Amino acid sequence: MKRNTLNKSSYVKLIAICCLLFAFSCKSRKPLVVNRVPVDTAAVKPVNTKAATLASIKTKQTSFNTFSGKASTKLDISGSSNNVTLNIRIQRDHKIWVSITAIAGIEVARAEITPDSILLINRLQSLYLRKPFSYVNKYAGKQVNYKTLESLLVGNAIPELLTENADFTPGNGGLTISGNLADVIFKLILGPDVRVTQTNLSNQAAGQTLQVVNGAFIQATNRVIPSQIDISSVVKDKKIQVNLHYTRADFDQPLEFPFSIPSRYSPAD
């Protein structure tokens, strides 16, 4: 595997990719590994069993106002591998703030993502990039939106996939939800506790696939989230592999989202 330092083009890609991904900072508690307790969705028997199952799944989704934490991260962009630390702060439904640090804890990049836009700063080369949110779709496909990012960051199911129009298949003590949504074939795999363990999205016509695998669940501020998130994205000739390991996580703490572009910075191409 090729390993090198990031050039100008790679850093722009790196920050965009990190916008898809996960980690956290600020005041945090050490995560505790938890045993995942099975949920008996069959115990509730209303007229519509799909509706009951979806209701059970939704109760297990992580609810929060703010989220912060930290993760060691390995990024592989088309064979170029880099190890960084990601710090993320989230204000639910409004903003995702990402700080990327490299060797010796030096910040090399920062990003601010909203439902409408992405603002990126490359500190090593004094560059900035301002784009609409659709810029992310170049690296993750058109199926990814802002709510998708928030959901994946905390191990939640992508909201659009929790639909009664999907097929529900029990197996291995868990459940698989699969179907087709706007030309995207999806498969959502849930464990015995109906928490998401794997998400697969595929648009063969566009040459796009996205796989997210959640593992090693931990407890953070009375919530259960995955401490290991592995992401594989392919969009035509762009291949991205991301392996995140959360070392700290916390919910609903007061957060700040500092972001400004120094006057000496130039716009990136």
C-alpha positions in Angstrom: 0.0 0.0 0.0 1.4 3.4 -1.0 1.9 5.8 1.9 2.8 9.5 1.4 2.1 13.0 2.6 -0.9 14.8 1.3 -0.6 17.3 -1.5 -3.0 20.2 -2.3 -5.5 18.0 -4.2 -5.4 15.2 -1.6 -6.1 17.6 1.3 -9.2 18.9 -0.4 -10.4 15.3 -0.9 -9.4 14.4 2.7 -11.5 17.2 4.2 -14.4 16.3 2.0 -14.2 12.7 3.0 -13.9 13.6 6.7 -17.1 15.5 6.3 -18.6 12.0 5.7 -17.0 10.6 8.8 -16.7 10.5 12.5 -14.9 11.5 15.7 -15.1 14.0 18.5 -13.6 16.4 21.0 -14.4 18.7 23.9 -15.1 17.5 27.5 -15.5 13.8 27.2 -15.9 10.6 29.2 -13.9 7.4 28.6 -16.1 5.0 26.6 -17.3 1.8 28.2 -17.8 -1.4 26.2 -21.4 -2.6 26.5 -23.2 -5.9 26.1 -25.9 -5.5 23.5 -29.2 -6.9 24.9 -31.5 -8.4 22.4 -34.9 -6.7 21.8 -38.0 -8.9 21.4 -39.8 -7.2 18.6 -42.2 -10.1 18.3 -43.5 -9.4 21.8 -45.6 -6.5 20.3 -48.3 -7.8 18.0 -50.3 -4.9 16.5 -52.2 -5.2 13.2 -49.2 -3.9 11.2 -46.0 -5.8 12.2 -43.7 -3.8 10.0 -44.9 -0.6 11.7 -44.3 -2.2 15.1 -40.8 -3.3 14.1 -39.9 0.1 12.7 -41.2 1.7 16.0 -39.0 -0.6 18.0 -35.9 0.3 15.8 -36.6 4.0 16.1 -36.7 3.8 19.9 -33.1 2.5 19.7 -31.8 5.4 17.6 -29.5 7.7 19.4 -31.2 11.0 20.3 -29.1 14.1 21.1 -28.8 17.8 20.9 -25.0 18.0 20.7 -22.3 15.4 20.2 -18.5 15.6 20.6 -15.6 13.2 20.6 -12.3 12.1 19.2 -11.1 9.2 17.0 -7.9 7.9 15.6 -8.5 7.4 11.8 -6.9 5.7 8.9 -7.7 7.1 5.5 -7.0 5.4 2.2 -7.8 7.5 -0.9 -7.2 5.4 -4.0 -4.2 3.7 -2.5 -2.7 6.7 -0.7 -2.9 6.0 3.1 -2.7 8.5 5.9 -3.2 8.3 9.7 -4.9 11.3 11.3 -7.0 12.3 14.3 -10.5 13.6 13.8 -12.2 15.9 16.2 -15.9 16.5 15.5 -18.6 18.6 17.1 -22.2 18.3 16.1 -25.2 20.5 16.7 -28.0 18.3 15.6 -29.8 19.3 12.3 -27.6 22.4 12.1 -23.9 22.0 11.9 -21.0 19.5 11.9 -17.6 20.9 12.8 -14.5 18.9 11.9 -10.9 19.4 13.0 -8.1 17.2 11.4 -4.8 16.9 13.2 -1.7 15.0 12.1 1.7 14.4 13.8 2.3 16.1 17.1 -1.4 17.2 17.3 -0.9 20.0 14.7 -4.2 21.0 13.0 -3.8 20.6 9.3 -7.4 21.2 8.2 -10.9 22.3 9.5 -14.3 21.9 8.0 -17.8 23.3 8.7 -20.8 21.4 7.2 -24.4 22.6 7.2 -27.4 21.1 5.4 -26.6 23.6 2.5 -22.9 24.1 2.4 -19.4 23.0 3.1 -16.5 25.3 4.1 -13.0 23.8 4.2 -9.6 25.2 5.3 -6.2 23.8 4.4 -3.9 25.3 7.0 -0.7 23.8 5.6 -1.1 25.7 2.3 -3.3 28.6 3.4 -6.2 27.6 1.2 -10.0 27.5 1.7 -12.8 26.0 -0.3 -16.5 27.0 -0.2 -18.9 24.6 -1.8 -22.6 23.6 -1.7 -23.3 20.4 0.2 -23.6 18.5 -3.1 -19.8 18.6 -3.3 -19.8 15.6 -0.9 -21.7 13.6 -3.5 -18.6 13.5 -5.8 -17.1 11.2 -3.2 -20.1 9.4 -1.7 -22.8 9.4 -4.3 -26.0 11.4 -4.6 -27.7 9.3 -1.9 -25.7 11.0 0.9 -27.3 14.1 2.4 -26.6 16.1 5.6 -28.9 13.9 7.7 -27.1 10.8 6.4 -23.8 12.2 7.8 -25.3 12.8 11.2 -26.9 9.4 11.3 -23.7 7.6 10.4 -21.6 9.6 12.8 -23.5 8.2 15.8 -24.3 4.8 14.4 -28.0 5.5 13.6 -30.0 4.1 10.7 -30.3 6.4 7.7 -33.8 7.7 8.1 -34.9 7.1 4.5 -34.2 3.4 4.9 -36.7 2.9 7.7 -39.7 2.5 5.5 -42.6 0.0 5.4 -42.0 -0.4 1.6 -38.8 -2.3 2.3 -38.4 -6.1 2.7 -37.9 -7.3 6.3 -35.9 -10.6 6.6 -35.1 -12.0 10.1 -31.9 -14.0 10.5 -29.0 -14.7 12.8 -31.0 -13.2 15.7 -31.2 -9.9 13.9 -33.0 -8.3 11.0 -32.2 -7.2 7.4 -34.1 -4.4 5.8 -33.6 -4.2 2.1 -35.2 -2.4 -0.9 -34.8 0.2 -3.6 -35.0 4.0 -2.9 -34.6 6.5 -5.8 -32.5 4.0 -7.9 -30.4 3.1 -4.9 -30.4 -0.5 -3.8 -30.0 -0.6 0.0 -29.5 -3.2 2.7 -29.6 -2.4 6.4 -28.4 -5.1 8.8 -29.5 -4.9 12.5 -28.2 -6.9 15.4 -30.3 -8.7 18.0 -30.6 -5.4 19.8 -31.9 -3.8 16.6 -28.9 -1.4 16.4 -27.3 -0.9 13.0 -24.3 -3.2 12.3 -24.0 -2.6 8.6 -25.4 -0.3 5.9 -25.0 -0.9 2.2 -26.0 1.5 -0.6 -25.5 0.7 -4.3 -26.3 2.6 -7.5 -25.0 0.4 -10.3 -26.0 2.7 -13.1 -23.9 5.5 -11.5 -21.1 3.2 -10.4 -21.6 4.2 -6.8 -21.4 2.0 -3.6 -21.2 2.8 0.0 -20.7 0.3 2.9 -20.6 1.3 6.5 -19.8 -1.4 9.2 -20.3 -0.6 12.9 -18.6 -2.7 15.7 -17.4 -2.7 19.3 -20.3 -0.8 20.8 -19.7 1.5 23.8 -21.6 3.6 26.2 -21.2 7.4 26.1 -23.4 9.6 28.3 -26.1 6.9 28.6 -26.1 6.3 24.9 -24.8 3.3 23.0 -22.8 3.9 19.9 -20.2 2.0 17.8 -16.6 2.7 18.7 -15.4 1.2 15.4 -16.8 2.5 12.1 -15.4 1.2 8.8 -16.4 2.9 5.6 -15.8 1.9 2.1 -16.9 4.2 -0.7 -16.6 3.8 -4.5 -17.8 6.4 -7.0 -16.6 5.4 -10.5 -12.8 5.6 -10.3 -12.7 7.1 -6.8 -12.1 4.6 -4.0 -12.1 5.6 -0.4 -11.5 3.4 2.7 -11.9 4.9 6.2 -11.3 3.1 9.5 -12.3 5.1 12.6 -11.7 4.1 16.2 -13.4 6.4 18.8 -11.3 7.1 21.9 -13.7 9.6 23.5 -17.3 10.5 23.1 -19.9 12.7 24.8 -23.4 14.0 24.3 -25.3 17.2 25.1 -22.4 19.2 26.5 -22.1 23.0 25.7 -20.0 23.3 22.6 -18.4 26.0 20.5 -17.8 25.9 16.8 -15.0 28.3 16.0 -14.4 28.9 12.3 -13.0 31.8 10.4 -10.9 32.2 7.2 -7.7 34.2 7.7 -7.5 37.2 5.3 -4.2 35.8 3.9 -5.8 32.5 2.7 -6.6 32.0 -1.0 -9.5 30.1 -2.6 -8.6 26.6 -3.7 -9.1 25.6 -7.3 
